[in-house]
Amino acid sequence: MCGIVGYIGYRQAQPVLLNCLSKLEYRGYDSCGIAVNNGHLRGFKDAVRVEALKAELPSLEGSLGIGHTRWATHGKPTAINAHPHFDCTGKVAVVHNGIISNFEELRLHLLKEGHTFVSDTDTEVIPHLIEKYYQGDPIGAFQTALTRLEGSFAIAVLFEKYDKLLVSRRESPLVVGIGDNETVIASDVPALLEYVDNVIYLEDGDTAVISKDGVLIEQNGAAADRTVHHVNWDRSKVEKNGYDHFLIKEIHEQPDVIKDSLSGFFGSQEEEKDSLIDSNLSGLTMLGCGTSYNACLVGKYIFEELLGIPVRVESASEFMQRGRIISSPVVIGLTQSGETADVLLSLKRLKKPQVKILVITNVPGSTASRIADQVIYTAAGPEMSVAASKSYMAQLIELFKMAFTSKLLDTATRERLLKEFRSLNVIVQRVLETEREIAECANILARSSTAFYVGRGINYPTALEGALKLKEISYIHAEGYAAGELKHGPLALLDEKTPVVALVTPEEVYGSMVSTVKEIKARGSPVIALADERDDSIASIADFVIKLPHTSGIFAPVVNVVALQLLAYYAAKFRGCPIDFPRNLAKSVTVV
Ligand code: G6P
């Protein structure tokens, strides 16, 4: 779970590599490094963030180079373990994202043959293998070395006195950005946007030889034609544009994300559509990880409530461990990045002729999108903060759209809900306007070491997501709980030092939520209630009330989650946490 980049073209490589790496820090930022080839190969790396590396770096002249930002898996985050890694002669430099699962065996062989290793990483076997097979032909040596590797990788290689960049991928993502007289490669598209609009997503097993004249892609020894995709993401979305953090900027982008997600939807939803969730569907399985998993849980409520389809939700990291796989006829995989290893492995295990796989992802051409039988792209645009916000919103909107276009939904309900659905962006904008009040409540959380989030029904997944956000970015221990389950254990933990965030929205669960709040108050815990603006009575029970715009119960997840994102953001800010880059976390988890 690291980010790799490479450049060949007419510019100096060093500033391009550093700029691209800074856009990939969400994938890891324990340490980083670059190597530049100017006939002579020079590398520089350290256990620091990209910004600090910039300050330390001498000028490495040359217009061909590679770079890496690391999230440690094998070996501690030290300067020695940082990439690039070199062979014994210093003439081969390698950056790698993924895990070489047979590295111990390879390392032992190479040690016996006299190679010297300096790091604890799995990656270091790659330059030594290339060195071993090198007999004057860099491409041949690279390809032979690849045949010895097991596991997952995206690799970029430089050879001294060789004016080409060699890359390959298996399971880990790798994108080749095609510019005018320049090529930039990276683990993910946001890193490239400043330089190119057109990209090729390499397929598993592809090897590419990149020179100043262009890109040659091969698969199993034969030339491979790959589609060039035009990326129309807005470049300003990968900058903070005056906000302190990407996260708060992305939270504020949500009204626009809703608008973009709904663009073209109204007017077309009445049309007959070939939807996977129509026609005698006996059941659905939904799976994802982290925030995407929580979106699946909301999806379960939406589909079961509105369409009456039984939905099973699986956490992909658990599902892929199962001995026996029992599938529904339709599987929906949710993944912002489209590269989460647990999701990919689960989808691959599920892929059978009798199972239709629908992937909802934010990244065009991502691996998940290529596994799927059908893909829905979310309209979140590039999400830079490690903690997800707008991509979750975009996922929810797509799930609603699916439900609203299903023939299983009765017309009266559809018409009633569509009116509100149309104005959700305005409603979310109104939640954002309560930012100051929410920030005040965040102060209480910031002073606590633990907190509970409780909700019922469709708000239960939102409680999980709110707690996850707080944990991720503020490092405060938080648990999301089904409100009715509190009395089966967690009540024992409640005291005046344990704030509870209660999602007290109207409709069916209102009465039972009020009882829960009373139960909590009886234990002395401060309660922050998220309530409907029309609710005048909750203020007499809860300690703090965040009043939110009125919506139908089914849309409560959209409104509530924005308030919880802000709550987590301000709690983390009060505690001085590195909000966009929480410790030990990475945005895209490409290892299992
Ligand atoms: C990581 C990120 C989370 C994200 C999860 C799933 O843990 O830090 O923010 O929700 O991966 O990612 P995906 O790209 O599959 O949605």
Boltz pocket constraint, residues with backbone or C-beta under 6 A from the ligand:
constraints:
  - pocket:
      binder: B
      contacts: [[A, 288], [A, 289], [A, 290], [A, 291], [A, 292], [A, 334], [A, 335], [A, 336], [A, 337], [A, 338], [A, 339], [A, 340], [A, 343], [A, 386], [A, 387], [A, 388], [A, 585], [A, 586], [A, 587], [A, 588], [A, 589]]
      max_distance: 6.0
